[in-house]
């Protein structure tokens, strides 16, 4: 009885592990494809923040982007650099 119980539990564990890895792959693929923000979307967001001086803000954004920073970090730094009105 003890050996039979262990084999049933091990079988259920293997099935659960297989189902979990299958669903994990589907979730990771879906998550990566839905959260991609393009540079154009960041430019639109910058135009919402910088109504008066959009060209300067875009220049700062692209300067940071050329340094190799992540676009989301470039956006946050550009917003943080803006003078509060």
N, C-alpha and C positions, 0 to 999 in steps of 0.2 A: 504494500500500500504506500509506503514512504517513497520508494523509487518511482512509482506511478505518479504521485503527486508532484514530485520534483520535475519530472518530464513534462507534465501538463503546464506547470508554471513557467518552465523554460520555453515551451512552445508559444505560450501566450505572450511572454516577454519579447520573443523574436518577432512575432507578428506586430506587436505594438511598436517595436523599434523600426521595422520596415515601413509601417504606415506613417510614423513620425518623420522619418527622413524624406519620404515622398512628399508629404505636405510642406515640409520645410523648404524644399527646392521650389515648389510652386509659389510659396509666399515670398521668398527672396527674389525670384524673378519678377513677380508682380510689383513688389516694393521698389525695386531698382528702376523700373520703367515708368512709374507714375510720378516720381518726385524729381524728375530732371527739369530744371529751370534753365531756359536759354538766356543768352546774353541780351537778346532783344527784350525779354521780359524784365530783366534788370534795368535796361534803359527806360522802359515804360515806368517802372517804379521810381527811378531817379527823377523822371519828369514830374511825378506827383509831389516829390519832396522839394525839388529845386525849380520853382516857377520862374524866378528872375534870372538865375545864373546857371542854366542847364548845361551850357557848353563847358564851363569850368568844372562842373561836377562830372560830366562825361570824360573830360580830360584826366581828372584825378582817378576815376574808375579804371580807365584803360592803362594809365601809368602803373597802377597797382597790379593790374592783370598781366602786364608785360613783365613785371618782376617775378611772376610765377605763382602768385597767390590764387587761392580758390575764388571763383566768382562771388560766392556768397560772402566770403570774408572781405573781398573788395567792396562790395555793396555796403556792408556794415561799417567798414572804416570810412568810406566816403560820407555816409550819413553822420557818423560821429564827428568828422572834421567840420561839418557845417556849423556856421554860427547860429546860435539860437536867436530867433526873432521875437 
